[in-house]
Amino acid sequence: MLRPGGRLLSADAHPSASMRTVFAWLDRIRRKDPRSTFGTTDIRRYSAALRECGFGEPEFVSIGHNTALLSATEPDDRAT
């Protein structure tokens, strides 16, 4: 539970375009479903859920080393 105005921060893998290409190539070789791999990882997929839970607009930041952050702030006027 966050206090009103609290900030939620999530971090996850965010493979670069070249890494996604490598993973797609490996998936084809291994004949795996490409939707279930590291290459499809994108932390922005949580944005809609955060908005539905009442958070403000999530902010996405790629911080390098194939990692990204997603942060969202809980409104101050949210009823508890």
C-alpha positions in Angstrom: 0.0 0.0 0.0 1.3 3.4 -1.0 0.6 6.7 0.7 -1.3 9.2 -1.4 1.3 10.7 -3.8 3.5 7.6 -3.4 5.5 6.4 -6.4 5.7 2.8 -7.7 8.9 1.9 -9.5 9.3 -1.4 -11.5 12.4 -2.5 -13.3 12.6 -5.3 -15.9 14.7 -6.5 -18.8 14.4 -4.3 -21.9 16.4 -6.0 -24.7 17.9 -3.8 -27.4 16.8 -4.2 -31.0 20.0 -6.2 -31.7 19.3 -8.5 -28.7 15.7 -9.0 -29.9 17.0 -10.1 -33.3 19.4 -12.6 -31.7 16.6 -14.0 -29.6 14.2 -14.2 -32.6 16.9 -16.1 -34.5 17.5 -18.5 -31.6 13.7 -19.1 -31.3 13.5 -20.1 -35.0 16.4 -22.5 -34.5 14.8 -24.0 -31.4 11.3 -23.9 -33.0 9.9 -22.2 -29.9 6.9 -19.9 -29.7 8.5 -16.4 -30.1 5.8 -14.9 -27.8 7.2 -16.7 -24.8 10.8 -15.5 -24.8 13.0 -12.8 -23.4 13.0 -11.1 -26.7 9.3 -10.1 -26.3 9.8 -8.7 -22.7 8.5 -5.1 -22.4 7.8 -3.6 -19.0 5.4 -1.1 -20.7 2.8 -3.9 -20.8 2.0 -3.0 -17.2 1.0 0.6 -18.1 -2.7 -0.1 -18.7 -3.0 -2.1 -15.4 -1.4 0.8 -13.5 -3.8 3.3 -15.0 -6.7 1.0 -14.2 -5.6 0.9 -10.6 -5.8 4.7 -10.4 -2.1 5.6 -10.9 -1.1 8.6 -13.0 0.4 8.1 -16.5 3.3 5.7 -16.2 6.7 7.0 -17.2 9.0 4.6 -19.1 12.8 5.1 -19.0 15.4 2.9 -20.6 18.4 2.9 -18.3 20.9 0.9 -20.5 22.3 -2.5 -20.1 19.1 -4.0 -21.5 17.1 -2.7 -18.5 14.1 -0.3 -18.3 12.1 1.4 -15.5 8.4 2.1 -15.3 7.2 4.5 -12.6 3.8 5.8 -11.7 2.5 8.0 -9.0 -0.6 7.5 -6.9 -2.8 10.6 -7.0 -2.9 12.7 -3.7 -6.7 12.8 -3.9 -7.3 9.1 -4.1 -9.8 7.8 -1.5 -8.5 5.3 0.9 
